[in-house]
Amino acid sequence: MDDIFDTMRTRVSRRSYTPTPIPAEAEAKLLDTIQYLNNKSNLHIQFVKNGEAAFKGFKKSYGMFTGVQYYFAMVGNKSDPLMYEKVGYYGEYLVLVATELGLGTCWVGASFDKEACKCDIFANEEIACVITVGYTPNSLSSREKLIASMVKDKGKPVEDLCDYDKQPPEWFWKGMEAVRLAPSARNRQPVKIKYYNDVVYATTGEFNYNKIDMGIAKLHFALGAGGSFELGENGRFIKDAEAI
Ligand SMILES: Cc1cc2nc3c(=O)[nH]c(=O)nc-3n(C[C@H](O)[C@H](O)[C@H](O)COP(=O)(O)O)c2cc1C
């Protein structure tokens, strides 16, 4: 990836899309990335085109999203206890790849019509959420700004996002800066990154969205600090391993 912090700073949730189609080359890159991530994670992420039905005429999304044509359907195996965390970790990687391609994105857990989603959900699977993707106007419209202010709580300072028993090394703070830039449901930033006995791990609440937020925060930390993060409640950060 290019400078990862530039990409993370460029990414903000976008809820209005232009009709410009995603060109074949960018689509191929997204499809390759999805295949790679599905192989790694055992998720069943799908790229959906002509997907406007999931956002039109649905009261929960009324006025929130406009012009959605494309989204990633974040589908996975119901019996996998790490499914929601994987959705966050691997899905956010896809978000950052899309951002590098100049596309706008938004994680959507609630304001879409699950029933109208055009994707395959096999017997043992469920859809955790979708991520809208596509071209957007250059800057946020005043409507988008208003919606963002409604669904985005004020961000927390880095100090509120971590705990430690002694002053952590410099790379830890790079990881934390990346966590600060990570999206989370309603921007609640419910994940704590802990540094105790020279080990980095993460904790959060029990809700499924908390688990997605935890996967997203771990991926940001891994990319920012330079390493990989094991999934699961006791998962540890491994410095200098491949993030994905
Ligand atoms: C798991 C998850 C679910 C989300 N669900 C919605 C949603 O249903 N509707 C919506 O408008 N935004 C949704 N968002 C986007 C958040 O509101 C947004 O990421 C947060 O306010 C931070 O803003 P930013 O992404 O611009 O940094 C969701 C984000 C996450 C991570």
The ligand as an SDF file (V2000), in Angstrom:
LIG
                    3D

 31 33  0  0  0  0  0  0  0  0999 V2000
  -19.6420   -1.6950   12.1930 C   0  0  0  0  0  0  0  0  0  0  0  0
  -20.0650   -0.3560   11.6480 C   0  0  0  0  0  0  0  0  0  0  0  0
  -21.4110   -0.1240   11.3490 C   0  0  0  0  0  0  0  0  0  0  0  0
  -21.8160    1.1090   10.8220 C   0  0  0  0  0  0  0  0  0  0  0  0
  -23.1330    1.2880   10.5020 N   0  0  0  0  0  0  0  0  0  0  0  0
  -23.5320    2.4650    9.9310 C   0  0  0  0  0  0  0  0  0  0  0  0
  -24.8980    2.6270    9.5220 C   0  0  0  0  0  0  0  0  0  0  0  0
  -25.7380    1.7370    9.6760 O   0  0  0  0  0  0  0  0  0  0  0  0
  -25.2420    3.8050    8.9350 N   0  0  0  0  0  0  0  0  0  0  0  0
  -24.3320    4.8160    8.7240 C   0  0  0  0  0  0  0  0  0  0  0  0
  -24.7190    5.8550    8.1770 O   0  0  0  0  0  0  0  0  0  0  0  0
  -23.0220    4.6950    9.1190 N   0  0  0  0  0  0  0  0  0  0  0  0
  -22.6110    3.5370    9.7010 C   0  0  0  0  0  0  0  0  0  0  0  0
  -21.2880    3.3640   10.0700 N   0  0  0  0  0  0  0  0  0  0  0  0
  -20.3000    4.4370    9.8280 C   0  0  0  0  0  0  0  0  0  0  0  0
  -19.9250    5.1580   11.1210 C   0  0  0  0  0  0  0  0  0  0  0  0
  -20.9880    6.0120   11.5240 O   0  0  0  0  0  0  0  0  0  0  0  0
  -18.6220    5.9560   10.8950 C   0  0  0  0  0  0  0  0  0  0  0  0
  -17.5750    5.0710   10.5880 O   0  0  0  0  0  0  0  0  0  0  0  0
  -18.2480    6.7490   12.1450 C   0  0  0  0  0  0  0  0  0  0  0  0
  -19.2170    7.7180   12.4240 O   0  0  0  0  0  0  0  0  0  0  0  0
  -16.8770    7.4320   11.9850 C   0  0  0  0  0  0  0  0  0  0  0  0
  -16.9070    8.3170   10.8930 O   0  0  0  0  0  0  0  0  0  0  0  0
  -15.8250    8.1910    9.7310 P   0  0  0  0  0  0  0  0  0  0  0  0
  -15.9810    6.8160    9.1460 O   0  0  0  0  0  0  0  0  0  0  0  0
  -16.1800    9.2940    8.7630 O   0  0  0  0  0  0  0  0  0  0  0  0
  -14.4550    8.3650   10.3330 O   0  0  0  0  0  0  0  0  0  0  0  0
  -20.8650    2.1510   10.6230 C   0  0  0  0  0  0  0  0  0  0  0  0
  -19.5030    1.9080   10.9340 C   0  0  0  0  0  0  0  0  0  0  0  0
  -19.1110    0.6670   11.4310 C   0  0  0  0  0  0  0  0  0  0  0  0
  -17.6580    0.4320   11.6980 C   0  0  0  0  0  0  0  0  0  0  0  0
  1  2  1  0
  2  3  1  0
  2 30  2  0
  3  4  2  0
  4  5  1  0
  4 28  1  0
  5  6  2  0
  6  7  1  0
  6 13  1  0
  7  8  2  0
  7  9  1  0
  9 10  1  0
 10 11  2  0
 10 12  1  0
 12 13  2  0
 13 14  1  0
 14 15  1  0
 14 28  1  0
 15 16  1  0
 16 17  1  0
 16 18  1  0
 18 19  1  0
 18 20  1  0
 20 21  1  0
 20 22  1  0
 22 23  1  0
 23 24  1  0
 24 25  2  0
 24 26  1  0
 24 27  1  0
 28 29  2  0
 29 30  1  0
 30 31  1  0
M  END
$$$$
